[in-house]
Amino acid sequence: MELEGMGVDPFMQHLSDYVEHIVGIKVTNPALEKLRDHLYGTESCFAQPDAWERIFSSPGAVFELAGLLTVNETYFFRESAHFSLLLREFLPIFSTLGRPVRICSAATSIGCEAYSIAMVVDYYNRTAAAPVSGTIEAFDLSQAVIKVAQEGRYNGNAFREDGAQWRAVLDRYVSPSADTFIVDPDLREKVSFYPYNIMDGLPAGAYDLIFFRNAFIYFTPESRIAVLDTLAKALSPGGFLVMGISEIAAVEHPLLANCYKENAFYFQKQAALKVEKIVAPFGTGTKDPPPTPELGQRPKPQYRKIALTIEPERIAELIADDEDLWPMAETILALLRTETPSADMGNTLITAAITLMSREDFSRADAVLSCIERYDTSAYTHFLRGEYFYHNNRFKDAEYYYKASIHEDTAFWPAFYRVSALRAKESKVQYAYHIKQAIESINRGKDRCYEAFIGGFSPDYYQRTLEKQLTKLDE
Ligand SMILES: C[S@@+](CC[C@H](N)C(=O)[O-])C[C@H]1O[C@@H](n2cnc3c(N)ncnc32)[C@H](O)[C@@H]1O
């Protein structure tokens, strides 16, 4: 974009921003130049400044143009440990579910990944007492790679050393044909390929297993947050997400638990994050977070009515106006011993919890918080429970609740801020990633008076602090 001696080319900058917005990926300069040349060839972008925006507003055109923008590198049984994971961990679990499963190879490229999955499923089913039934879907942004995938014809580049241990399985389903290799028609039938942009979202709770590998790295930091959220929500409770080896470190989502088996990292959707908190009985807030439930043993949700009114603006006012909050907190505690709070006491209860915590009276803060938790599962309550653990040096537990808070409200920047602080000892890349997430969340939630929950300093103050940390990391 930066042409020597000419500064930034505004057209290319605009095009880059626009493409990023639509497809989520950071496009390289050579790819952008190809796109620009292509667009100039089809319509006069100078004569009609919005011509290319019109072109991009059709999904079909985006799928056509994606071939100019994306990196489609792939091969059979790439990162082979993931297929051992499928064979030895996921499929035995799926075969106990007693229902068809839905598997997705997202950003599949020319289909080697999806066919490798189909081969392992078929191979497993040949000897399994309870075979796994269901569907395998595969999509990619680029129409061109989807056509190759549907045809199932590959050259030698699709077979590499990594994955060679699966050669015996591969040979069952792929045969030489002239100077290429063709996937067995019966196996081709088992995968349905279609063009799709993951930025358009995925159906909620639809998939038991998603492979989304070696694509995440190309997405911008902002899009990564959205894509991860899409993936987490698209999994069924207890479902599995497999990402590329180089991408694991950047994955952070309150619904996704880190797992490791068969020499591979993967993620499992936590089935009961909300439920665990909602049913926590009075005074049990200090318990360790419960373990992730296994598939097939999901607890029945027992939602309580959420009744408390909580308004950050009002809480900020209460904290600012009240000369001495201490008597108010005392009154609340006395009242809670005998009475059930009413809905309109939400702001007072939260203010009392903040006050008690700021005075380091943690046992009474715990009592108030536990009461709030019986009626409310908002970002505010989760955050305050996180604060409770944070100030008691129980950082793992704190992070668990901060993430729950983030899950409820992606603009609740105090939770992002704390998570970034908890990640300060990690690698530079990870720490920087969390700082950037925190800065983005401040921009989303600047005007919502959330500072009342974290010391009362302005969001700008926290933003400057984070930016300083980022600068230090770059030095
Ligand atoms: C390097 S390939 C990865 C292929 C395969 N998953 C693997 O690990 O071998 C990355 C793929 O992501 C696809 N992609 C990029 N942005 C996408 C988007 N917004 N929606 C769907 N696919 C996308 C690209 O077209 C490309 O084929």
The ligand as a Tripos MOL2 file, in Angstrom:
@<TRIPOS>MOLECULE
LIG
   27    29     1     0     0
SMALL
NO_CHARGES

@<TRIPOS>ATOM
      1 C1         -4.4460  -22.4360    4.2750 C.3       1 LIG1
      2 S1         -6.0850  -22.9150    3.8550 S.3       1 LIG1
      3 C2         -6.4200  -24.1030    5.0910 C.3       1 LIG1
      4 C3         -7.0010  -25.3760    4.5150 C.3       1 LIG1
      5 C4         -7.2210  -26.4940    5.5050 C.3       1 LIG1
      6 N1         -8.1220  -26.1010    6.5470 N.3       1 LIG1
      7 C5         -5.9200  -26.9840    6.0920 C.2       1 LIG1
      8 O1         -5.6440  -26.7990    7.2690 O.co2     1 LIG1
      9 O2         -5.1410  -27.5850    5.3550 O.co2     1 LIG1
     10 C6         -7.0240  -21.4830    4.3890 C.3       1 LIG1
     11 C7         -8.3880  -21.4140    3.7160 C.3       1 LIG1
     12 O3         -9.2180  -20.4660    4.4210 O.3       1 LIG1
     13 C8        -10.1350  -19.9680    3.4840 C.3       1 LIG1
     14 N2        -10.7810  -18.7390    3.9890 N.ar      1 LIG1
     15 C9        -10.2210  -17.5210    4.1820 C.ar      1 LIG1
     16 N3        -11.1360  -16.6490    4.6130 N.ar      1 LIG1
     17 C10       -12.2960  -17.3140    4.7130 C.ar      1 LIG1
     18 C11       -13.6140  -16.9400    5.1000 C.ar      1 LIG1
     19 N4        -13.8970  -15.6770    5.4620 N.pl3     1 LIG1
     20 N5        -14.5870  -17.8740    5.0800 N.ar      1 LIG1
     21 C12       -14.3070  -19.1580    4.7020 C.ar      1 LIG1
     22 N6        -13.0840  -19.5660    4.3090 N.ar      1 LIG1
     23 C13       -12.0870  -18.6540    4.3150 C.ar      1 LIG1
     24 C14        -9.2590  -19.7150    2.2680 C.3       1 LIG1
     25 O4         -9.9940  -19.6030    1.0640 O.3       1 LIG1
     26 C15        -8.3240  -20.9200    2.2870 C.3       1 LIG1
     27 O5         -8.7440  -21.9280    1.4050 O.3       1 LIG1
@<TRIPOS>BOND
     1     1     2 1
     2     2     3 1
     3     2    10 1
     4     3     4 1
     5     4     5 1
     6     5     6 1
     7     5     7 1
     8     7     8 2
     9     7     9 1
    10    10    11 1
    11    11    12 1
    12    11    26 1
    13    12    13 1
    14    13    14 1
    15    13    24 1
    16    14    15 ar
    17    14    23 ar
    18    15    16 ar
    19    16    17 ar
    20    17    18 ar
    21    17    23 ar
    22    18    19 1
    23    18    20 ar
    24    20    21 ar
    25    21    22 ar
    26    22    23 ar
    27    24    25 1
    28    24    26 1
    29    26    27 1
@<TRIPOS>SUBSTRUCTURE
     1 LIG1         1 GROUP 0 **** ****
